[in-house]
Amino acid sequence: MKAYLKQNFDWNDFDLVSVIDEIPLWSAPFGLKLLDVITLKSRINALDIGSGLGFPLLEVAQRLGISSKVYGIDPWERAIERVNLKIKQYDLTNVEIIKGVAEKLPFENHFFDLIVSNNGTNNVENVELTLSECFRVSKPGAQLAITLNLEDTMIEFYDVFKETLTENGLDDEVKKMKNQIYSKRKPLSETKTLLENSGFKIKNIFRDKFSMKFIDGSTMLNHFLIRFAFIEGWKSILKRSTLEKIFNQVEDKLNKIAKNKGEFELTIPFVTIDCTRK
C-alpha cells in the first residue's frame, strides 16, 4: 500500500504540533486577505474563531495594540498549548486563548467589536448556530470578517477522483464525495443567506484564488500538507477493499496529466466576506 494511505496523524501529539506550526502554505493566502479587510480601531474586544495555532490571532493582537483585548477560541488542546507558548515568547499581554467551540461561545452579549475567522467557520459542526452565537456576542455595528475556500477547491483532483469512481461503478462513493465537499465547503449563495439570516449585513465579498503546483500527481499525494489535511477525508469515501485500487488509478491519471502539461496544478478559489452586525 502507498505510504500516504498508511499514515495516520495523532492530533494530540505535541511533537506534531510543534512542526506543523500554522501550516502557512495553506493558511497565509486566506489570512493575508483577511488582515487587509479588518478595520483597525483602538480599545476594542476582538475574537478569532478557530484560532488554531495562532494565525491570524497573534497578528491581529499585535496590529491592534495593547489598548485592545483579543481572544481566540479553538477545541484543539495541543494547539492551545502551542499558542500560549507563542504568546509568552512574543511577550503579548493583550491575548487570551480559550478551549471551546464556536457553537457555544463563553462570552456575554454584545461583547465584541470585531470577530474574524480564517477558514474556520467551514470546519464547525453547525454553521447556523455558530453565526447565531457571533450575532449574540457582537455589538451592534461590529465587524465580522471571514475567509472561506469555495466548493471548486482542488477541482483538478476531484474531477479525476470522480471519473475514477464512476469508471469503477462506485456511484455511492461519488455521492459520498459530493456530500463531503458540501459538508466542508458550502456554496457561496448559501453562506450569504446564512449570514444575512443571522443578522449580518454583507458589505463586500472579495474573490481570489491561489494555486499549488507539483511535478506530478505522486508528489502531490505525498506532500505533507495533503497527507495531513486532506488524505484522510479522501480515504473515508472508499471502502478498505477498494482503497488501494482506486488511488493507484487516480495517481496514474494525475501523473499522465502532469506529463502532458509539464506539471500538476491544484487551484484554491476563496472569498473574504466583510460584514457588519445589523
C-alpha positions as a Markdown table, in Angstrom:
| # | Residue | x | y | z |
|---|---|---|---|---|
| 1 | Met | 0.0 | 0.0 | 0.0 |
| 2 | Lys | 1.1 | 3.5 | -0.7 |
| 3 | Ala | 2.8 | 5.3 | 2.2 |
| 4 | Tyr | 0.4 | 8.2 | 2.0 |
| 5 | Leu | -2.5 | 5.8 | 2.5 |
| 6 | Lys | -0.9 | 4.1 | 5.6 |
| 7 | Gln | -0.1 | 7.2 | 7.6 |
| 8 | Asn | -2.4 | 8.5 | 10.3 |
| 9 | Phe | -1.8 | 11.6 | 12.3 |
| 10 | Asp | -2.3 | 12.0 | 16.1 |
| 11 | Trp | -3.5 | 15.5 | 16.6 |
| 12 | Asn | -2.7 | 15.2 | 20.3 |
| 13 | Asp | 1.0 | 14.6 | 19.6 |
| 14 | Phe | 2.8 | 17.7 | 20.7 |
| 15 | Asp | 5.8 | 16.9 | 18.5 |
| 16 | Leu | 3.5 | 17.0 | 15.5 |
| 17 | Val | 2.0 | 20.3 | 16.6 |
| 18 | Ser | 5.5 | 21.8 | 17.0 |
| 19 | Val | 6.5 | 21.0 | 13.4 |
| 20 | Ile | 3.3 | 21.8 | 11.5 |
| 21 | Asp | 3.0 | 25.2 | 13.2 |
| 22 | Glu | 0.2 | 27.1 | 11.4 |
| 23 | Ile | 1.0 | 25.4 | 8.0 |
| 24 | Pro | 1.5 | 28.9 | 6.4 |
| 25 | Leu | 1.4 | 27.4 | 2.9 |
| 26 | Trp | -2.3 | 26.9 | 3.4 |
| 27 | Ser | -3.4 | 29.5 | 6.0 |
| 28 | Ala | -1.4 | 32.5 | 4.8 |
| 29 | Pro | -3.1 | 33.3 | 1.5 |
| 30 | Phe | -6.5 | 33.4 | 3.2 |
| 31 | Gly | -5.2 | 35.2 | 6.3 |
| 32 | Leu | -3.4 | 37.9 | 4.5 |
| 33 | Lys | -6.6 | 38.9 | 2.6 |
| 34 | Leu | -8.5 | 38.8 | 6.0 |
| 35 | Leu | -5.9 | 41.2 | 7.5 |
| 36 | Asp | -6.5 | 43.6 | 4.6 |
| 37 | Val | -10.2 | 43.7 | 5.3 |
| 38 | Ile | -10.1 | 44.3 | 9.1 |
| 39 | Thr | -10.8 | 47.8 | 10.3 |
| 40 | Leu | -8.3 | 48.7 | 13.0 |
| 41 | Lys | -9.6 | 50.6 | 16.0 |
| 42 | Ser | -8.2 | 51.3 | 19.5 |
| 43 | Arg | -9.7 | 49.9 | 22.7 |
| 44 | Ile | -11.8 | 47.1 | 21.3 |
| 45 | Asn | -12.5 | 43.5 | 22.0 |
| 46 | Ala | -11.8 | 41.1 | 19.2 |
| 47 | Leu | -12.4 | 37.3 | 18.7 |
| 48 | Asp | -10.7 | 34.8 | 16.4 |
| 49 | Ile | -12.9 | 31.8 | 15.8 |
| 50 | Gly | -11.0 | 28.6 | 15.1 |
| 51 | Ser | -7.7 | 30.2 | 16.1 |
| 52 | Gly | -5.7 | 27.0 | 15.6 |
| 53 | Leu | -2.0 | 27.5 | 16.1 |
| 54 | Gly | -2.2 | 31.3 | 16.3 |
| 55 | Phe | -2.6 | 32.8 | 12.8 |
| 56 | Pro | -4.1 | 35.3 | 12.4 |
| 57 | Leu | -4.9 | 35.6 | 16.1 |
| 58 | Leu | -1.5 | 36.8 | 17.2 |
| 59 | Glu | -1.1 | 39.1 | 14.2 |
| 60 | Val | -4.4 | 40.8 | 14.9 |
| 61 | Ala | -3.4 | 41.3 | 18.5 |
| 62 | Gln | -0.1 | 42.9 | 17.5 |
| 63 | Arg | -1.7 | 45.2 | 14.9 |
| 64 | Leu | -4.5 | 46.3 | 17.3 |
| 65 | Gly | -2.0 | 47.0 | 20.1 |
| 66 | Ile | -2.2 | 46.9 | 23.9 |
| 67 | Ser | -5.3 | 49.1 | 24.2 |
| 68 | Ser | -7.4 | 46.2 | 22.8 |
| 69 | Lys | -8.0 | 42.6 | 24.0 |
| 70 | Val | -8.0 | 39.8 | 21.5 |
| 71 | Tyr | -9.5 | 36.3 | 22.3 |
| 72 | Gly | -9.0 | 33.1 | 20.4 |
| 73 | Ile | -11.3 | 30.0 | 20.7 |
| 74 | Asp | -10.5 | 26.5 | 19.5 |
| 75 | Pro | -11.3 | 23.0 | 20.7 |
| 76 | Trp | -7.8 | 21.7 | 19.9 |
| 77 | Glu | -5.9 | 21.4 | 23.2 |
| 78 | Arg | -2.4 | 20.8 | 21.8 |
| 79 | Ala | -2.8 | 23.8 | 19.6 |
| 80 | Ile | -3.8 | 26.0 | 22.5 |
| 81 | Glu | -0.6 | 24.9 | 24.3 |
| 82 | Arg | 1.4 | 25.9 | 21.3 |
| 83 | Val | -0.3 | 29.3 | 21.1 |
| 84 | Asn | 0.3 | 30.0 | 24.8 |
| 85 | Leu | 4.0 | 29.3 | 24.2 |
| 86 | Lys | 4.0 | 31.8 | 21.3 |
| 87 | Ile | 2.1 | 34.4 | 23.5 |
| 88 | Lys | 4.9 | 34.0 | 26.1 |
| 89 | Gln | 7.7 | 34.2 | 23.6 |
| 90 | Tyr | 6.2 | 37.2 | 21.8 |
| 91 | Asp | 5.6 | 38.9 | 25.2 |
| 92 | Leu | 2.0 | 39.7 | 24.3 |
| 93 | Thr | -0.3 | 40.9 | 27.1 |
| 94 | Asn | -3.5 | 41.5 | 25.1 |
| 95 | Val | -4.3 | 37.9 | 24.0 |
| 96 | Glu | -6.2 | 35.1 | 25.7 |
| 97 | Ile | -6.8 | 31.7 | 24.2 |
| 98 | Ile | -9.8 | 29.6 | 25.3 |
| 99 | Lys | -10.6 | 26.0 | 24.7 |
| 100 | Gly | -14.2 | 25.8 | 23.4 |
| 101 | Val | -16.4 | 25.6 | 20.3 |
| 102 | Ala | -17.9 | 28.3 | 18.2 |
| 103 | Glu | -21.4 | 27.0 | 18.7 |
| 104 | Lys | -21.3 | 27.9 | 22.4 |
| 105 | Leu | -19.2 | 31.0 | 22.9 |
| 106 | Pro | -18.3 | 31.7 | 26.6 |
| 107 | Phe | -18.8 | 35.4 | 26.4 |
| 108 | Glu | -21.6 | 37.8 | 27.4 |
| 109 | Asn | -23.9 | 39.5 | 24.9 |
| 110 | His | -22.7 | 42.5 | 22.9 |
| 111 | Phe | -19.1 | 42.0 | 23.9 |
| 112 | Phe | -17.1 | 42.1 | 20.7 |
| 113 | Asp | -16.3 | 44.9 | 18.3 |
| 114 | Leu | -14.6 | 42.6 | 15.8 |
| 115 | Ile | -14.9 | 38.9 | 15.0 |
| 116 | Val | -12.7 | 37.1 | 12.5 |
| 117 | Ser | -12.4 | 33.6 | 11.3 |
| 118 | Asn | -9.7 | 32.4 | 8.9 |
| 119 | Asn | -11.2 | 29.4 | 7.1 |
| 120 | Gly | -12.7 | 28.4 | 10.4 |
| 121 | Thr | -16.4 | 28.6 | 10.1 |
| 122 | Asn | -16.4 | 25.9 | 7.4 |
| 123 | Asn | -15.0 | 23.5 | 9.9 |
| 124 | Val | -17.5 | 23.9 | 12.7 |
| 125 | Glu | -20.2 | 21.3 | 13.4 |
| 126 | Asn | -23.1 | 23.8 | 13.0 |
| 127 | Val | -22.6 | 26.9 | 10.9 |
| 128 | Glu | -26.0 | 28.4 | 11.6 |
| 129 | Leu | -25.6 | 28.1 | 15.4 |
| 130 | Thr | -22.1 | 29.5 | 15.1 |
| 131 | Leu | -23.3 | 32.6 | 13.3 |
| 132 | Ser | -26.1 | 33.0 | 15.8 |
| 133 | Glu | -23.6 | 33.0 | 18.5 |
| 134 | Cys | -21.4 | 35.5 | 16.6 |
| 135 | Phe | -24.5 | 37.8 | 16.4 |
| 136 | Arg | -25.2 | 37.4 | 20.1 |
| 137 | Val | -21.7 | 38.2 | 21.3 |
| 138 | Ser | -21.1 | 41.1 | 18.9 |
| 139 | Lys | -22.1 | 44.7 | 19.4 |
| 140 | Pro | -24.4 | 46.5 | 17.0 |
| 141 | Gly | -22.3 | 47.7 | 14.1 |
| 142 | Ala | -19.5 | 45.2 | 14.9 |
| 143 | Gln | -17.4 | 43.8 | 12.1 |
| 144 | Leu | -17.4 | 40.2 | 11.1 |
| 145 | Ala | -14.7 | 39.2 | 8.6 |
| 146 | Ile | -14.3 | 35.6 | 7.4 |
| 147 | Thr | -12.5 | 33.7 | 4.7 |
| 148 | Leu | -13.8 | 30.6 | 3.0 |
| 149 | Asn | -12.4 | 28.3 | 0.4 |
| 150 | Leu | -15.1 | 27.5 | -2.2 |
| 151 | Glu | -16.6 | 24.3 | -3.5 |
| 152 | Asp | -14.4 | 24.1 | -6.5 |
| 153 | Thr | -11.3 | 23.9 | -4.3 |
| 154 | Met | -8.8 | 21.4 | -5.8 |
| 155 | Ile | -11.3 | 20.7 | -8.6 |
| 156 | Glu | -8.4 | 19.2 | -10.7 |
| 157 | Phe | -8.1 | 16.3 | -8.2 |
| 158 | Tyr | -11.8 | 15.9 | -7.6 |
| 159 | Asp | -12.6 | 15.6 | -11.3 |
| 160 | Val | -10.1 | 12.8 | -11.7 |
| 161 | Phe | -11.4 | 11.2 | -8.4 |
| 162 | Lys | -15.0 | 11.3 | -9.6 |
| 163 | Glu | -14.1 | 9.9 | -13.0 |
| 164 | Thr | -12.3 | 7.0 | -11.5 |
| 165 | Leu | -15.1 | 6.2 | -9.1 |
| 166 | Thr | -17.6 | 6.3 | -11.9 |
| 167 | Glu | -15.5 | 4.0 | -14.1 |
| 168 | Asn | -15.4 | 1.5 | -11.3 |
| 169 | Gly | -19.2 | 1.6 | -10.8 |
| 170 | Leu | -18.9 | 3.3 | -7.4 |
| 171 | Asp | -21.9 | 5.6 | -7.6 |
| 172 | Asp | -22.5 | 5.6 | -3.9 |
| 173 | Glu | -18.9 | 6.7 | -3.4 |
| 174 | Val | -19.5 | 9.6 | -5.9 |
| 175 | Lys | -22.4 | 10.7 | -3.7 |
| 176 | Lys | -20.2 | 10.5 | -0.6 |
| 177 | Met | -17.6 | 12.6 | -2.3 |
| 178 | Lys | -20.1 | 15.3 | -3.1 |
| 179 | Asn | -21.5 | 15.2 | 0.4 |
| 180 | Gln | -18.1 | 15.5 | 1.9 |
| 181 | Ile | -17.3 | 18.6 | -0.3 |
| 182 | Tyr | -20.7 | 20.1 | 0.7 |
| 183 | Ser | -20.0 | 19.5 | 4.4 |
| 184 | Lys | -16.8 | 21.5 | 4.3 |
| 185 | Arg | -17.4 | 24.0 | 1.5 |
| 186 | Lys | -21.0 | 25.3 | 1.2 |
| 187 | Pro | -22.0 | 27.2 | -2.0 |
| 188 | Leu | -21.4 | 30.9 | -1.6 |
| 189 | Ser | -25.1 | 31.7 | -2.1 |
| 190 | Glu | -25.9 | 29.5 | 0.9 |
| 191 | Thr | -23.3 | 31.2 | 3.0 |
| 192 | Lys | -24.6 | 34.6 | 2.1 |
| 193 | Thr | -28.1 | 33.6 | 3.1 |
| 194 | Leu | -26.9 | 32.2 | 6.4 |
| 195 | Leu | -25.0 | 35.4 | 7.2 |
| 196 | Glu | -28.0 | 37.6 | 6.4 |
| 197 | Asn | -30.5 | 35.4 | 8.2 |
| 198 | Ser | -28.2 | 35.5 | 11.3 |
| 199 | Gly | -28.4 | 39.3 | 11.4 |
| 200 | Phe | -25.3 | 40.4 | 9.5 |
| 201 | Lys | -25.2 | 42.8 | 6.6 |
| 202 | Ile | -22.7 | 41.9 | 3.9 |
| 203 | Lys | -20.6 | 44.9 | 2.9 |
| 204 | Asn | -18.2 | 43.3 | 0.5 |
| 205 | Ile | -17.2 | 39.9 | -0.9 |
| 206 | Phe | -13.7 | 39.7 | -2.3 |
| 207 | Arg | -12.9 | 36.8 | -4.6 |
| 208 | Asp | -9.4 | 35.4 | -5.0 |
| 209 | Lys | -7.6 | 32.2 | -5.6 |
| 210 | Phe | -4.1 | 30.7 | -5.3 |
| 211 | Ser | -2.6 | 27.5 | -6.8 |
| 212 | Met | -0.3 | 24.7 | -5.7 |
| 213 | Lys | 1.9 | 23.2 | -8.4 |
| 214 | Phe | 3.7 | 19.8 | -8.3 |
| 215 | Ile | 6.0 | 18.0 | -10.7 |
| 216 | Asp | 3.4 | 15.2 | -10.8 |
| 217 | Gly | 0.4 | 13.5 | -9.1 |
| 218 | Ser | 2.6 | 11.3 | -6.9 |
| 219 | Thr | 4.4 | 14.3 | -5.4 |
| 220 | Met | 1.1 | 16.0 | -4.7 |
| 221 | Leu | -0.3 | 13.0 | -2.9 |
| 222 | Asn | 2.8 | 12.6 | -0.8 |
| 223 | His | 3.1 | 16.3 | 0.1 |
| 224 | Phe | 2.9 | 16.8 | 3.8 |
| 225 | Leu | 0.0 | 19.3 | 3.7 |
| 226 | Ile | -2.1 | 17.0 | 1.5 |
| 227 | Arg | -1.3 | 14.0 | 3.7 |
| 228 | Phe | -2.0 | 15.9 | 6.9 |
| 229 | Ala | -5.2 | 17.8 | 5.9 |
| 230 | Phe | -6.8 | 16.0 | 3.0 |
| 231 | Ile | -5.9 | 12.4 | 2.5 |
| 232 | Glu | -7.9 | 11.1 | 5.5 |
| 233 | Gly | -11.1 | 12.7 | 4.1 |
| 234 | Trp | -10.5 | 11.2 | 0.7 |
| 235 | Lys | -9.8 | 7.8 | 2.1 |
| 236 | Ser | -13.0 | 7.9 | 4.1 |
| 237 | Ile | -15.1 | 8.0 | 0.9 |
| 238 | Leu | -13.9 | 4.5 | 0.0 |
| 239 | Lys | -14.2 | 1.0 | 1.4 |
| 240 | Arg | -11.0 | -0.5 | 2.6 |
| 241 | Ser | -11.3 | -3.2 | -0.1 |
| 242 | Thr | -11.2 | -0.7 | -2.9 |
| 243 | Leu | -8.9 | 1.9 | -1.4 |
| 244 | Glu | -5.6 | 0.9 | -2.9 |
| 245 | Lys | -7.0 | 0.1 | -6.3 |
| 246 | Ile | -8.8 | 3.4 | -6.7 |
| 247 | Phe | -5.9 | 5.5 | -5.5 |
| 248 | Asn | -3.5 | 3.7 | -7.8 |
| 249 | Gln | -5.7 | 4.5 | -10.7 |
| 250 | Val | -6.1 | 8.1 | -9.6 |
| 251 | Glu | -2.4 | 8.6 | -9.1 |
| 252 | Asp | -1.7 | 7.2 | -12.6 |
| 253 | Lys | -4.2 | 9.6 | -14.2 |
| 254 | Leu | -2.8 | 12.5 | -12.3 |
| 255 | Asn | 0.7 | 11.6 | -13.4 |
| 256 | Lys | -0.4 | 11.4 | -17.1 |
| 257 | Ile | -2.0 | 14.9 | -16.8 |
| 258 | Ala | 1.3 | 16.2 | -15.3 |
| 259 | Lys | 3.3 | 14.6 | -18.1 |
| 260 | Asn | 1.1 | 16.2 | -20.8 |
| 261 | Lys | 1.1 | 19.7 | -19.1 |
| 262 | Gly | 4.6 | 19.6 | -17.5 |
| 263 | Glu | 3.2 | 19.9 | -14.0 |
| 264 | Phe | 0.1 | 19.2 | -11.9 |
| 265 | Glu | -1.7 | 22.2 | -10.5 |
| 266 | Leu | -4.4 | 22.5 | -7.8 |
| 267 | Thr | -6.4 | 25.7 | -7.7 |
| 268 | Ile | -8.0 | 27.0 | -4.5 |
| 269 | Pro | -10.6 | 29.7 | -5.1 |
| 270 | Phe | -11.7 | 31.5 | -1.9 |
| 271 | Val | -13.6 | 34.6 | -0.7 |
| 272 | Thr | -13.2 | 37.1 | 2.0 |
| 273 | Ile | -16.5 | 38.3 | 3.3 |
| 274 | Asp | -16.7 | 41.6 | 5.2 |
| 275 | Cys | -19.9 | 42.1 | 7.3 |
| 276 | Thr | -21.4 | 44.3 | 9.9 |
| 277 | Arg | -23.8 | 43.3 | 12.6 |
| 278 | Lys | -27.2 | 44.8 | 12.0 |
